Each structure stands twice: as structure tokens, then as C-alpha cells.
Amino acid sequence: MKKTYSWFRKIAFIEGISFLVLLLIAMPLKYFANMPMAVTLIGGLHGVLFVALAVAAYLVKDQYNKSFGWGLKVFIASIIPFGTFYMDKEWKREEAAG
């Protein structure tokens, strides 16, 4: 079970990076350098990672008997820039507590 939480945290970290790359690199390339392919590629990757995060969060919620509020916090953290990085400290404590 502990492995599930570890995977969740890793996916959340990578999803957070992909969100920042999308916002800070791909979007400016699209609008200021006329390179819409950047958003297409990074946006697609970010979408896959977002779905992976949702699946991993569901598995953690199920295996660790987390509340609906916990899942809601995961969702909110995933749509706020730096949100998953901020929440990782709490998730790390939860993982250690098992």
C-alpha cells in the first residue's frame, strides 16, 4: 500500500512541473512567438498526467480511507500553480504515518 502513496506523490510532482511548463513556457511561445505546437504537445502531456494524478488520488483515497475533502484538496492543488508542491509536505507526512 505504501507504494501507492509514493507513486501518487511522484505523479503529483511531475504533473505540477508539466502545469508550470504549460503556463510559463508553452503558453508564451504560443502567444508571443507564434508557436501553437508548444501548447499542443505540452498540453497533451499535461492532460495525461492530470488524468494519472486523478487515478492515483482515487487509489490512495480508496486504500487509505481518505475523505472526499482530501480528494477535493488534491483537485484544487492540481489546478493552482505550485499547488502540488505546496501540498507535498502534507502528503509526505500522511505517507509516513501510513
C-alpha positions in Angstrom: 0.0 0.0 0.0 2.8 2.4 0.8 3.9 2.2 -2.8 0.6 3.6 -4.0 1.1 6.8 -1.9 4.7 7.1 -3.2 3.5 6.8 -6.8 0.8 9.4 -6.1 3.4 11.9 -4.8 5.7 11.3 -7.8 2.9 11.8 -10.3 1.7 14.9 -8.4 5.2 16.4 -8.6 5.6 15.6 -12.4 2.0 16.9 -13.0 2.9 20.1 -11.2 6.0 20.6 -13.3 4.1 20.0 -16.5 1.5 22.6 -15.4 4.2 25.2 -14.9 5.9 24.4 -18.2 2.5 24.8 -19.9 1.8 28.1 -18.2 5.3 29.6 -18.2 6.8 28.3 -21.4 4.3 26.8 -23.8 1.6 29.5 -23.5 4.1 32.4 -24.0 5.5 30.5 -27.0 2.1 30.2 -28.5 1.0 33.8 -28.0 4.3 35.7 -28.3 6.4 33.5 -30.7 3.5 32.2 -32.8 4.3 28.6 -31.9 1.0 26.9 -31.1 2.5 23.4 -31.3 4.2 24.0 -27.9 0.7 24.1 -26.2 -0.5 21.2 -28.3 2.4 19.0 -27.1 2.8 20.1 -23.5 -0.9 20.4 -23.1 -1.4 16.9 -24.2 1.3 15.6 -21.9 -0.2 17.6 -19.0 -3.6 16.2 -19.7 -2.3 12.7 -19.5 -0.5 13.5 -16.2 -3.7 15.2 -14.8 -5.7 12.0 -15.5 -2.9 9.9 -14.0 -3.0 12.1 -10.9 -6.7 11.7 -10.6 -6.4 7.9 -10.9 -3.6 7.8 -8.3 -5.5 10.1 -6.0 -8.5 7.8 -6.3 -6.3 4.7 -5.4 -4.8 6.5 -2.4 -8.3 7.7 -1.3 -9.6 4.1 -1.5 -6.6 2.3 0.1 -6.1 4.9 2.9 -9.7 5.6 3.5 -9.3 9.3 2.8 -12.3 11.7 2.9 -14.0 13.4 0.0 -12.4 16.6 1.3 -8.9 15.1 0.8 -9.7 14.3 -2.8 -11.1 17.8 -3.3 -7.8 19.3 -1.9 -5.9 17.2 -4.4 -8.0 18.5 -7.2 -7.6 22.1 -6.1 -3.9 21.7 -5.7 -3.6 20.4 -9.2 -5.3 23.5 -10.8 -3.3 26.1 -8.8 0.2 26.8 -10.0 2.7 25.4 -7.4 -0.3 23.7 -5.6 1.1 20.2 -5.7 4.5 21.3 -4.5 2.8 23.1 -1.6 0.7 20.1 -0.7 3.6 17.6 -0.9 4.7 18.4 2.6 1.4 17.3 4.0 1.2 14.3 1.7 4.7 13.3 2.8 3.6 13.4 6.4 0.5 11.4 5.6 2.5 8.8 3.7 4.9 8.4 6.6 2.0 8.0 9.0 0.7 5.2 6.8 
